[in-house]
Amino acid sequence: MGFKTGIIGLPNVGKSTLFNALTKTALAQAENFPFCTLEPNVGEVGVPDQRLEILSDISNSNVVVPAKMSFYDIAGLVKGASEGEGLGNQFLANIRECDAIIHVLRCFDDSEITHVLGSVDPIRDLEIINTELMLADLQSIEKQLLSLEKKANSGDKSVSPLVKLLNKIETSLGAGEYLTIDNFDSDEQLLLKNVQLLTLKPTLYVCNLDENSTQNGNSHSNIVKSYALKQNAVAVNISASIEQEISLIKDRKDQEFFMSELGLEQTGLDKLILEGYKLLGLMTFFTAGPKETRAWTIRTNTTAPKAGRVIHTDFEKGFIRAEVISYDDYVKNAGEQGAKEEGKLRSEGKEYIVKDGDIINFLFNV
């Protein structure tokens, strides 16, 4: 199951540097000129989870496999993108394919690094991109309404609720109101699933800071955090250049020493990945044994058969039951055998909702 997160922002705000750090490569160019990234670079990133190593030690596993997320480094946007300015059309099409957005904002002053608009103002930058997303959504809604209204006028009453909803959104966006999923009730949210609005993509704001501001932020990042709070969103402070330096240190102890010198207990990237995981409404279950300990990614409120499907479609097709041990019980009783002896291994059926941290063995027959 792949979950795509797009890294967006104006040109020259640090998107590609952040992507390089995330993927621990120099795959994305990071140059001091606009439109350096023409095609979206794609990288898979392991989701940090201390539970994996603990489970692996208990199970004496040969291999440890973390959960993965995909990140897309998308071309920089400029004002007028919704009308095709810069790489606008391509940029917007790439965002549409993503499940969530990481919006990188420049929150540092540096005369040697050119800002495309000549000055540092993260809220202005943020509003430029949000406006372009709104305009793109307006265009998309207008096209959809043309088709849907023809159906409605020909007597197809089934499209009426969607026509009503899209008219409501068109009015709001036309008035400059930036919408979030919280603006809609549960019935409207169901209707919106196939509409693919850019403005409704879950968004995490990343404040790209200088080295001296990574711990406490600065005036730029504080303004962004206040803005995000009003939008019921999250903002994370990161220095993309420092994160890239950390990512290139291969020895773990050297990496920890470098971080301690900077006063960092956790990398900003770990925070970013975990916030991205939460943003997408994801959770983790595990399989553990001598061969491997592996983390599997599912959406919250997933049933046992659907969770089994991420391992193999046969697990859902021929589902019999799931043998489940909670993470705490698995660790407390030193593994599956100890948990079984203490009565902590449960047999769960098709209606069981998997919980974060469950260790599961699926029984199936096809």
Buried (B, 14 or more C-beta within 10 A) or exposed (E): EEBBBBBBBBBBBBBBBBBBBBBBEEEBBBEEEBBBBEEBBBBEBBBBBEBBEBBBEBBEBEEBBBBBBBBBBBBBBBBEBBEEBBBBBBBBEBBBEBBBBBBBBBBBEEEEBEBBBEEBBBEEBBEBBBBBBBBBBBEBBEEBBEEBBEBBEEEEEEBEEBBEBBBBBBEBBEEEEBBBBEBBEEEBBEBBEEBEBBBBBBBBBBBBBBEEBBEEBBEBBBBBBEBBEEBEBBBBBBBBBBBBBBBEBEEEEEBBEBBEEBEBEEBBBEBBBBBBBBBBBBBBBBBBBEEBBBBBBBBEEBBBBBBBBBBEEBBBEBBEBBBBBBBEBBBEBEBBEBBEEEEBBBEBEEEBEBEBBBBBBBEBEE
